[in-house]
Amino acid sequence: MSAPAIEVNGLVKSYGKLDVLTGVDFTVEPGSIFALLGSNGAGKTTLIRILATLLHADAGSARVAGFDTATHGQAVRSSISLTGQFAAVDEVLSGRENLILIAQLRHLKEPARIADDLLARFSLTEAGGRKVATYSGGMRRRLDIAMSLIGNPPVIFLDEPTTGLDPEARLEVWAAVKDLAAGGTTVLLTTQYLEEAEQLADRIAILHHGRIIVNGTLAELKKLLPPVEKQYIEKQPTLEDVFFAVTGRKDDAA
């Protein structure tokens, strides 16, 4: 068996008297999507920052791509990419120029080719020459994720990637995330949206009061509750059904 892409054991972090993480344990298999659910203040972003070597844990250990985050920070940073809650793109530049700039900053060969390949991969070729200021929210987020893949990091952290996006843009991002895992990238995703975790994740963990209280596949988590009594009633359409029926955009966004 291959080693976990991410391995966390007994991670603890406090800010003064505020205990944020009180002993977090989990592993993420290579090429999988792992969703970390939790309400605001649950510690999701703190955990991501520790895994990305932006914070030091008070206790416990974490390994990313086989490297200890405390003792081999540079190796970890070379193996990951982090996409925050807001798209970190330059609106004055075009989408293609944003990608070329990052490739140049990473001293990669053929930055223009890298940019064109990523534009094609994220269905942004036609918009590549336009300034990012003209992009929709979903397009900006897809560009942001594309930028994070420059250099082919094996592990990517997505911290609430669809916050503030409309339903159509959210579907665009979901498709991009699924493509990442299909290509072998390991994705750790934090989210407050239950449906997002259901749609994307191979495994789901819930972070509550500083600890992982449940961790499993969607099917495993559903078994934690007793089966619901079957009731044969007419199924009413959801708001999402109505939205895509009247806009006619679901097939385009998929």
Backbone bond lengths (Angstrom), bond angles and torsions (degrees), N, CA, C in turn:
res aa  C-N    CA-C-N  psi(-1)  N-CA   C-N-CA  omega(-1)  CA-C   N-CA-C  phi
1 M - - - 1.458 - - 1.521 109.72 -
2 S 1.328 116.45 142.03 1.456 120.59 178.58 1.518 109.93 -76.06
3 A 1.344 115.68 153.95 1.458 120.97 -179.98 1.518 109.70 -68.91
4 P 1.340 117.66 150.92 1.465 119.79 177.84 1.526 111.48 -59.58
5 A 1.322 115.86 147.15 1.464 120.07 174.86 1.517 110.63 -72.36
6 I 1.334 116.49 -32.70 1.466 122.61 177.14 1.526 107.36 -137.24
7 E 1.323 115.91 134.21 1.456 120.77 179.13 1.527 108.85 -137.84
8 V 1.329 116.56 119.31 1.465 122.47 -175.86 1.525 108.64 -121.85
9 N 1.343 116.00 129.87 1.461 120.54 -177.60 1.528 110.36 -134.85
10 G 1.331 116.27 115.96 1.454 122.35 172.47 1.518 115.15 58.64
11 L 1.310 117.21 36.38 1.464 120.31 -174.73 1.535 110.93 -71.86
12 V 1.342 115.34 131.06 1.467 122.53 -177.85 1.521 108.84 -130.28
13 K 1.351 115.48 136.08 1.463 119.86 175.98 1.524 109.31 -150.84
14 S 1.339 115.64 131.44 1.456 121.94 177.39 1.520 109.21 -129.47
15 Y 1.337 115.14 152.20 1.453 121.87 171.02 1.528 106.22 -115.97
16 G 1.332 115.60 99.43 1.453 118.47 -174.34 1.521 109.87 63.89
17 K 1.324 116.29 -123.95 1.459 121.05 179.49 1.519 113.18 -88.94
18 L 1.342 116.69 -1.44 1.462 120.34 -179.27 1.522 110.14 -90.87
19 D 1.323 116.69 113.00 1.462 121.97 177.33 1.528 108.86 -84.41
20 V 1.317 116.51 116.25 1.458 121.19 -177.52 1.530 110.97 -98.32
21 L 1.322 116.78 -49.66 1.463 122.00 175.37 1.516 107.82 -118.03
22 T 1.322 116.91 129.38 1.465 120.11 -172.47 1.523 112.55 -123.74
23 G 1.331 116.46 29.82 1.462 120.42 179.43 1.507 111.42 121.30
24 V 1.326 116.32 71.94 1.470 121.51 -175.56 1.522 109.62 -97.00
25 D 1.330 115.95 132.75 1.469 122.79 179.98 1.527 109.12 -134.18
26 F 1.317 117.03 129.85 1.467 121.67 170.17 1.519 109.18 -172.96
27 T 1.333 115.78 163.51 1.459 122.06 173.65 1.523 108.69 -131.45
28 V 1.322 115.40 153.75 1.457 122.17 178.07 1.522 107.98 -127.60
29 E 1.326 116.31 125.78 1.456 120.79 -178.97 1.535 111.10 -78.31
30 P 1.318 118.06 149.40 1.477 121.37 -179.91 1.529 111.59 -59.16
31 G 1.331 115.89 139.86 1.451 121.53 176.33 1.511 115.00 74.04
32 S 1.330 117.87 13.26 1.461 121.37 -179.23 1.525 110.52 -110.12
33 I 1.333 114.61 166.40 1.465 121.48 174.29 1.519 107.35 -109.55
34 F 1.324 116.03 120.78 1.463 122.75 -178.65 1.520 107.46 -114.62
35 A 1.327 116.81 119.15 1.463 121.21 -178.41 1.518 110.12 -100.70
36 L 1.320 115.37 129.78 1.453 121.72 177.34 1.517 108.16 -109.36
37 L 1.330 115.64 109.82 1.456 122.08 -178.20 1.526 110.43 -95.96
38 G 1.326 115.31 148.35 1.452 119.35 176.24 1.514 110.02 175.13
39 S 1.310 116.34 151.36 1.458 120.82 178.78 1.517 110.25 -73.92
40 N 1.327 117.29 173.41 1.455 121.08 175.36 1.524 109.73 -58.01
41 G 1.334 115.46 134.20 1.459 119.74 179.82 1.508 114.58 84.13
42 A 1.333 117.54 3.87 1.466 120.13 -178.54 1.524 112.63 -72.48
43 G 1.335 116.89 -19.97 1.461 120.59 179.86 1.510 114.54 109.86
44 K 1.334 117.26 9.44 1.465 120.88 -176.73 1.538 111.47 -61.27
45 T 1.323 116.46 -49.85 1.460 119.75 -177.52 1.523 111.17 -67.50
46 T 1.319 117.64 -37.43 1.466 120.71 176.05 1.518 110.45 -59.69
47 L 1.319 117.28 -43.23 1.455 121.16 178.86 1.523 111.23 -62.63
48 I 1.328 116.67 -45.04 1.463 120.24 178.72 1.528 110.71 -60.83
49 R 1.321 116.93 -41.83 1.468 120.73 -178.91 1.531 111.39 -64.95
50 I 1.317 117.27 -33.97 1.468 119.62 175.79 1.519 110.23 -68.50
51 L 1.320 117.27 -44.71 1.463 120.73 -179.80 1.528 111.75 -64.35
52 A 1.338 116.32 -29.72 1.465 120.70 179.25 1.525 112.22 -88.50
53 T 1.329 118.16 6.10 1.466 126.47 179.04 1.518 112.79 67.17
54 L 1.322 117.82 21.78 1.462 121.31 176.63 1.531 111.53 -87.46
55 L 1.334 116.63 -15.67 1.457 123.38 176.57 1.520 108.75 -136.43
56 H 1.334 116.52 153.69 1.455 121.48 173.35 1.522 109.22 -101.23
57 A 1.306 115.75 135.92 1.464 120.06 175.30 1.520 109.73 -75.25
58 D 1.317 116.26 153.51 1.464 120.97 176.22 1.528 110.92 -79.44
59 A 1.316 116.11 -29.18 1.465 120.86 179.68 1.524 108.25 -160.64
60 G 1.333 115.06 166.02 1.455 119.73 -178.41 1.512 111.34 89.10
61 S 1.322 115.76 -175.96 1.461 120.67 -178.09 1.519 110.59 -143.66
62 A 1.326 114.84 158.86 1.464 120.72 176.82 1.520 108.68 -148.36
63 R 1.307 115.31 139.92 1.466 121.71 176.48 1.521 108.02 -126.16
64 V 1.319 115.28 134.95 1.461 121.82 178.18 1.525 108.18 -127.95
65 A 1.330 116.33 125.57 1.470 122.10 -177.44 1.527 110.81 55.64
66 G 1.333 116.00 31.14 1.451 120.75 177.66 1.510 115.51 88.79
67 F 1.341 118.18 -2.85 1.463 121.80 -176.20 1.530 110.95 -109.96
68 D 1.325 115.99 139.69 1.459 121.70 177.96 1.524 108.91 -73.31
69 T 1.330 116.65 127.66 1.470 119.83 -176.29 1.524 112.20 -67.87
70 A 1.324 117.84 -25.10 1.463 120.86 -177.70 1.517 112.65 -83.81
71 T 1.330 117.81 -32.97 1.470 120.60 -173.75 1.521 114.27 -110.16
72 H 1.333 117.31 -16.01 1.469 120.33 -179.15 1.530 109.91 -131.98
73 G 1.342 114.63 54.54 1.455 120.50 -176.14 1.518 113.98 -59.06
74 Q 1.325 117.78 -41.88 1.460 120.68 -178.65 1.529 111.16 -63.85
75 A 1.326 116.39 -40.88 1.465 120.10 178.51 1.524 110.68 -64.99
76 V 1.336 116.88 -38.64 1.465 120.22 176.63 1.518 110.10 -63.35
77 R 1.331 117.01 -47.81 1.473 120.54 -178.19 1.521 112.29 -62.31
78 S 1.327 116.72 -28.89 1.465 120.38 177.84 1.525 112.04 -76.44
79 S 1.334 116.28 -13.85 1.469 121.05 -175.02 1.517 113.26 -105.26
80 I 1.332 117.53 -2.60 1.463 119.96 -172.78 1.521 111.44 -129.27
81 S 1.318 113.22 169.05 1.460 121.02 166.10 1.520 106.71 -142.42
82 L 1.324 115.15 145.73 1.462 121.41 -176.80 1.517 109.66 -123.41
83 T 1.324 115.91 124.55 1.462 121.88 175.42 1.515 108.08 -114.91
84 G 1.334 116.47 118.37 1.452 121.64 -175.15 1.512 112.92 -82.02
85 Q 1.318 115.40 -167.54 1.458 121.14 -174.36 1.525 112.69 -74.91
86 F 1.316 117.81 -16.96 1.458 121.23 -179.36 1.525 108.96 -128.15
87 A 1.325 115.62 137.28 1.459 121.13 -175.77 1.525 110.98 -61.21
88 A 1.335 115.99 122.35 1.463 121.74 -178.77 1.518 109.73 -95.22
89 V 1.323 115.92 69.94 1.461 121.37 -178.60 1.527 109.12 -120.82
90 D 1.324 115.75 153.65 1.466 121.68 179.07 1.524 108.26 -90.59
91 E 1.323 117.04 113.73 1.464 121.14 -174.64 1.522 112.78 -71.67
92 V 1.338 117.95 -21.16 1.469 120.81 -179.31 1.525 110.79 -74.89
93 L 1.330 115.80 -31.20 1.460 120.81 -179.63 1.528 110.69 -85.33
94 S 1.301 115.90 162.45 1.461 120.37 172.30 1.522 109.05 -78.49
95 G 1.330 116.15 168.54 1.453 119.22 177.08 1.519 111.47 -59.77
96 R 1.314 116.74 -43.01 1.465 120.85 -179.95 1.522 111.20 -64.32
97 E 1.330 116.80 -41.17 1.462 120.61 179.70 1.524 111.70 -64.90
98 N 1.334 117.14 -36.63 1.468 120.35 175.69 1.521 110.59 -59.22
99 L 1.326 116.31 -46.57 1.458 120.76 -178.11 1.525 111.46 -66.69
100 I 1.313 116.86 -42.91 1.469 120.32 179.30 1.522 110.66 -62.12
101 L 1.327 116.59 -41.05 1.461 120.54 -179.67 1.524 111.27 -59.83
102 I 1.330 117.11 -46.28 1.466 120.07 -179.25 1.528 110.65 -65.15
103 A 1.334 116.93 -40.90 1.470 119.98 178.17 1.524 111.03 -62.47
104 Q 1.328 116.98 -38.12 1.464 120.22 178.30 1.519 111.33 -68.69
105 L 1.340 116.54 -40.18 1.462 120.04 179.20 1.531 111.42 -64.06
106 R 1.338 115.78 -27.68 1.464 119.90 178.08 1.521 112.10 -91.15
107 H 1.339 116.07 7.03 1.467 123.10 175.39 1.532 112.17 57.31
108 L 1.344 115.17 40.91 1.456 120.13 178.92 1.516 110.60 -91.86
109 K 1.312 115.26 149.82 1.462 120.62 177.32 1.526 109.94 -76.00
110 E 1.327 116.20 150.54 1.470 124.16 176.98 1.534 112.45 52.04
111 P 1.319 118.25 58.41 1.473 120.35 -179.52 1.528 113.60 -60.24
112 A 1.344 117.24 -33.46 1.463 119.42 179.50 1.526 110.94 -65.96
113 R 1.330 116.80 -40.41 1.464 120.09 178.24 1.520 110.74 -65.46
114 I 1.332 116.46 -42.33 1.460 120.64 177.87 1.527 110.43 -58.74
115 A 1.333 115.80 -44.51 1.471 120.33 -179.58 1.523 110.70 -62.53
116 D 1.320 117.01 -44.68 1.469 120.00 -178.01 1.526 111.36 -65.88
117 D 1.329 116.49 -38.09 1.470 119.97 178.78 1.532 110.59 -63.74
118 L 1.332 116.97 -41.64 1.458 120.31 -178.90 1.527 111.69 -72.22
119 L 1.315 117.20 -36.46 1.465 119.60 175.54 1.522 110.39 -59.67
120 A 1.337 116.58 -41.98 1.463 120.57 179.08 1.530 110.55 -67.36
121 R 1.321 116.52 -41.68 1.467 121.34 -177.67 1.518 111.78 -62.30
122 F 1.338 117.02 -34.19 1.461 121.09 -176.82 1.529 112.48 -106.15
123 S 1.330 116.20 21.39 1.473 122.57 175.57 1.525 112.11 54.21
124 L 1.333 115.99 45.23 1.457 121.58 -179.03 1.526 112.47 -122.25
125 T 1.324 117.03 11.64 1.459 119.57 -175.57 1.524 111.99 -58.44
126 E 1.329 117.33 -46.66 1.463 120.31 -177.64 1.528 111.90 -64.70
127 A 1.332 116.38 -30.90 1.466 120.63 -179.03 1.519 112.43 -92.56
128 G 1.313 117.49 -1.82 1.459 121.07 -172.72 1.516 114.40 -59.05
129 G 1.332 117.49 -32.52 1.455 120.67 -178.02 1.516 114.08 -87.24
130 R 1.320 117.45 -5.44 1.470 121.43 -179.40 1.506 111.69 -87.18
131 K 1.326 116.90 151.28 1.456 120.46 174.20 1.526 109.90 -63.87
132 V 1.313 115.45 142.64 1.461 120.49 -177.86 1.525 111.17 -63.62
133 A 1.328 117.70 -22.97 1.469 121.09 178.04 1.519 111.71 -58.80
134 T 1.346 117.49 -22.21 1.464 121.11 -179.62 1.527 112.32 -91.22
135 Y 1.335 118.62 -2.86 1.455 122.05 -174.89 1.537 110.96 -78.83
136 S 1.320 115.39 150.88 1.467 121.00 171.32 1.528 108.97 -75.12
137 G 1.342 116.35 170.18 1.463 120.30 178.90 1.514 112.75 -59.80
138 G 1.323 116.93 -41.82 1.456 120.29 179.55 1.512 112.57 -66.38
139 M 1.331 116.97 -38.06 1.463 120.91 178.48 1.525 110.70 -66.58
140 R 1.322 117.00 -40.75 1.470 120.14 178.14 1.526 110.82 -62.42
141 R 1.316 115.75 -42.77 1.458 118.68 -178.83 1.518 110.68 -67.22
142 R 1.331 117.84 -39.64 1.470 120.08 176.98 1.518 110.99 -63.54
143 L 1.343 116.59 -39.74 1.463 119.93 176.90 1.521 110.22 -64.16
144 D 1.322 117.17 -41.18 1.457 121.90 179.45 1.526 110.38 -60.08
145 I 1.337 116.53 -44.55 1.463 120.24 178.50 1.529 110.06 -65.87
146 A 1.336 117.16 -40.53 1.468 120.56 177.50 1.524 110.73 -58.94
147 M 1.331 116.91 -42.83 1.463 121.17 179.11 1.518 111.14 -62.26
148 S 1.325 116.52 -35.41 1.461 120.22 -178.59 1.527 112.11 -71.03
149 L 1.329 117.74 -17.01 1.467 121.03 -178.56 1.517 113.22 -90.62
150 I 1.312 117.82 -5.50 1.460 120.46 179.30 1.524 108.99 -62.94
151 G 1.309 116.14 126.21 1.462 121.58 -174.38 1.514 112.93 96.78
152 N 1.343 117.24 -2.07 1.466 123.57 175.74 1.534 113.68 54.89
153 P 1.329 118.03 56.10 1.468 118.83 176.58 1.517 110.47 -66.99
154 P 1.336 118.20 139.21 1.474 119.60 -179.10 1.528 113.67 -74.36
155 V 1.349 117.13 -18.65 1.465 121.12 -177.64 1.524 108.82 -129.45
156 I 1.325 116.62 133.71 1.459 120.87 177.67 1.529 109.22 -129.17
157 F 1.320 115.52 135.38 1.460 122.06 175.88 1.517 108.98 -104.04
158 L 1.322 116.53 126.13 1.458 122.44 177.75 1.524 107.80 -116.36
159 D 1.328 115.91 107.12 1.464 121.05 -176.36 1.524 109.02 -94.35
160 E 1.344 115.97 101.41 1.464 123.75 -179.07 1.540 111.14 47.51
161 P 1.331 117.05 63.09 1.465 121.02 -171.79 1.516 115.49 -69.92
162 T 1.333 119.12 -16.37 1.464 119.20 -177.59 1.526 112.61 -111.42
163 T 1.320 116.99 14.45 1.466 120.06 177.61 1.525 110.38 -58.76
164 G 1.326 116.39 127.50 1.456 121.30 176.60 1.521 115.50 81.91
165 L 1.347 117.59 0.62 1.461 120.01 -179.20 1.530 110.59 -90.05
166 D 1.339 115.42 150.86 1.455 119.68 176.85 1.538 109.11 -78.26
167 P 1.341 118.55 169.03 1.472 120.51 -175.82 1.524 114.01 -56.94
168 E 1.315 117.19 -38.51 1.464 119.61 -179.59 1.521 111.10 -66.85
169 A 1.334 116.93 -45.03 1.463 120.70 179.48 1.522 110.64 -64.83
170 R 1.326 116.42 -35.22 1.461 119.92 179.29 1.526 110.63 -62.39
171 L 1.319 117.48 -41.15 1.462 120.41 177.56 1.523 111.56 -63.21
172 E 1.330 116.66 -36.74 1.460 120.42 177.73 1.525 110.62 -61.13
173 V 1.316 116.15 -44.06 1.464 120.51 -179.54 1.524 110.06 -68.16
174 W 1.333 117.96 -40.49 1.460 120.63 178.15 1.520 110.66 -57.77
175 A 1.317 116.77 -43.41 1.463 120.27 179.71 1.525 110.60 -62.41
176 A 1.334 116.52 -40.10 1.462 120.48 179.69 1.522 110.97 -64.90
177 V 1.327 117.12 -40.69 1.466 120.94 -179.61 1.530 110.60 -66.45
178 K 1.324 117.29 -41.72 1.464 120.57 177.59 1.526 110.94 -61.20
179 D 1.327 116.68 -38.37 1.462 120.61 178.23 1.525 111.43 -64.69
180 L 1.337 116.81 -36.48 1.465 120.42 178.35 1.526 110.57 -58.70
181 A 1.332 116.20 -51.02 1.455 120.22 -178.62 1.531 111.16 -65.22
182 A 1.324 116.74 -37.45 1.464 120.23 178.59 1.524 110.87 -62.34
183 G 1.332 116.08 -28.68 1.459 120.97 178.27 1.515 113.65 -86.83
184 G 1.338 118.20 2.92 1.454 121.67 176.19 1.513 115.75 99.08
185 T 1.338 118.11 0.00 1.459 121.08 178.63 1.523 109.92 -78.33
186 T 1.318 116.46 136.56 1.461 121.66 174.55 1.518 108.47 -85.45
187 V 1.339 116.68 129.98 1.464 121.54 -176.32 1.525 109.71 -120.53
188 L 1.335 116.07 124.16 1.462 121.08 169.06 1.515 106.38 -107.48
189 L 1.309 115.51 117.32 1.456 123.18 -172.33 1.515 109.96 -115.64
190 T 1.333 117.32 125.76 1.464 119.42 171.30 1.524 108.01 -102.45
191 T 1.314 115.93 141.73 1.458 119.60 -177.88 1.520 110.78 -158.58
192 Q 1.333 115.28 155.73 1.464 121.72 170.55 1.518 111.06 -102.10
193 Y 1.357 115.81 -7.51 1.456 120.49 -174.31 1.529 110.47 -92.48
194 L 1.321 116.85 114.70 1.461 120.49 -178.71 1.522 111.42 -62.54
195 E 1.320 116.71 -40.13 1.463 119.79 -178.73 1.526 110.70 -63.71
196 E 1.330 117.08 -35.10 1.452 121.01 179.22 1.526 110.51 -61.26
197 A 1.324 116.04 -45.54 1.457 119.75 178.22 1.525 111.15 -63.98
198 E 1.329 116.56 -40.91 1.470 120.43 178.90 1.520 111.19 -60.49
199 Q 1.326 116.98 -42.27 1.456 121.79 -175.43 1.523 112.99 -72.90
200 L 1.337 117.28 -33.03 1.458 120.00 -167.72 1.525 115.54 -107.19
201 A 1.325 117.38 -37.65 1.461 120.13 -160.68 1.526 114.48 -83.56
202 D 1.335 115.04 140.45 1.461 121.33 167.97 1.526 109.84 -77.30
203 R 1.337 115.53 -37.48 1.461 121.54 175.28 1.526 108.62 -135.98
204 I 1.329 114.94 150.34 1.466 121.54 -176.74 1.524 108.19 -130.16
205 A 1.331 115.67 132.50 1.464 120.70 174.49 1.520 108.62 -123.86
206 I 1.314 115.88 144.88 1.464 121.17 178.33 1.525 108.59 -111.44
207 L 1.338 115.35 119.89 1.455 122.55 178.56 1.529 108.52 -95.83
208 H 1.335 115.28 121.18 1.465 119.61 -175.92 1.522 109.11 -144.34
209 H 1.347 115.40 127.25 1.461 120.34 -178.59 1.525 111.75 52.11
210 G 1.333 115.15 40.94 1.459 120.03 172.63 1.502 116.87 82.86
211 R 1.339 117.68 2.86 1.468 121.13 -179.43 1.520 111.03 -133.36
212 I 1.319 115.80 156.22 1.458 121.43 170.66 1.523 106.97 -81.42
213 I 1.332 115.91 114.35 1.467 118.54 -176.76 1.526 112.54 -93.74
214 V 1.330 118.03 -26.70 1.464 121.44 172.02 1.517 108.48 -143.92
215 N 1.332 116.09 151.75 1.458 121.35 -178.55 1.519 107.92 -155.81
216 G 1.329 116.79 118.64 1.453 119.23 179.48 1.517 111.77 179.61
217 T 1.312 115.67 -177.42 1.455 120.17 173.32 1.526 108.80 -72.41
218 L 1.318 116.45 166.40 1.460 119.99 178.61 1.527 110.61 -59.50
219 A 1.322 116.02 -41.95 1.465 119.48 179.56 1.526 111.18 -62.81
220 E 1.330 116.45 -40.70 1.465 120.13 179.50 1.525 111.10 -65.57
221 L 1.319 116.90 -40.78 1.460 119.74 -179.13 1.527 111.13 -67.61
222 K 1.314 117.26 -36.64 1.463 119.98 179.25 1.527 111.60 -64.72
223 K 1.322 117.17 -27.96 1.461 120.63 179.74 1.527 112.21 -71.94
224 L 1.355 116.55 -11.48 1.459 119.48 178.87 1.521 111.79 -70.94
225 L 1.338 116.27 -19.25 1.462 120.66 -179.55 1.521 109.75 -107.30
226 P 1.318 118.50 150.61 1.464 120.55 177.43 1.515 109.86 -67.37
227 P 1.330 117.70 149.99 1.466 119.92 179.35 1.522 111.58 -61.50
228 V 1.310 114.66 145.15 1.462 120.62 179.85 1.521 109.26 -82.51
229 E 1.319 116.75 137.96 1.456 121.49 177.88 1.525 109.55 -61.83
230 K 1.315 116.55 130.87 1.452 120.57 -179.02 1.516 110.66 -70.01
231 Q 1.315 114.91 132.94 1.456 120.69 176.06 1.524 107.58 -130.48
232 Y 1.320 115.45 127.03 1.454 119.97 -176.54 1.526 108.79 -94.14
233 I 1.341 112.90 93.14 1.458 119.48 -179.82 1.519 108.38 -129.70
234 E 1.307 114.98 162.28 1.459 120.26 178.78 1.529 109.52 -68.79
235 K 1.331 116.46 129.01 1.458 120.70 -179.96 1.529 110.03 -78.62
236 Q 1.313 116.42 125.49 1.450 121.74 178.50 1.529 109.75 -90.48
237 P 1.320 118.73 145.57 1.463 120.48 178.35 1.519 111.24 -66.19
238 T 1.331 115.05 147.46 1.456 119.98 176.44 1.522 109.38 -83.93
239 L 1.338 115.50 169.15 1.456 120.16 176.63 1.522 110.44 -62.01
240 E 1.340 116.39 -35.51 1.465 119.33 178.05 1.531 110.38 -64.64
241 D 1.344 116.95 -40.61 1.464 120.33 177.11 1.523 110.45 -58.13
242 V 1.335 116.08 -45.29 1.464 120.98 -179.45 1.520 110.41 -63.59
243 F 1.344 116.21 -44.90 1.470 120.52 -177.10 1.524 111.23 -57.16
244 F 1.338 116.38 -49.49 1.453 118.88 -176.48 1.534 112.24 -77.31
245 A 1.316 117.31 -24.84 1.463 119.43 176.55 1.523 110.95 -67.57
246 V 1.335 116.10 -42.26 1.468 119.16 -176.67 1.523 112.19 -81.45
247 T 1.357 117.13 -26.10 1.465 118.38 179.34 1.517 111.80 -90.42
248 G 1.351 116.05 -25.07 1.456 119.97 -179.33 1.498 113.40 66.03
249 R 1.361 117.04 26.60 1.456 119.64 -172.66 1.523 114.01 -108.53
250 K 1.314 118.98 -1.06 1.474 119.25 -174.31 1.511 111.91 -62.60
251 D 1.334 116.92 -42.77 1.467 119.52 -179.30 1.516 110.57 -65.38
252 D 1.343 117.13 -35.74 1.461 119.93 179.68 1.495 111.93 -68.55
253 A 1.393 116.76 -34.87 1.452 120.52 -175.82 1.512 112.71 -80.36
254 A 1.342 116.25 -19.95 1.460 119.19 -175.48 1.518 111.07 -69.92
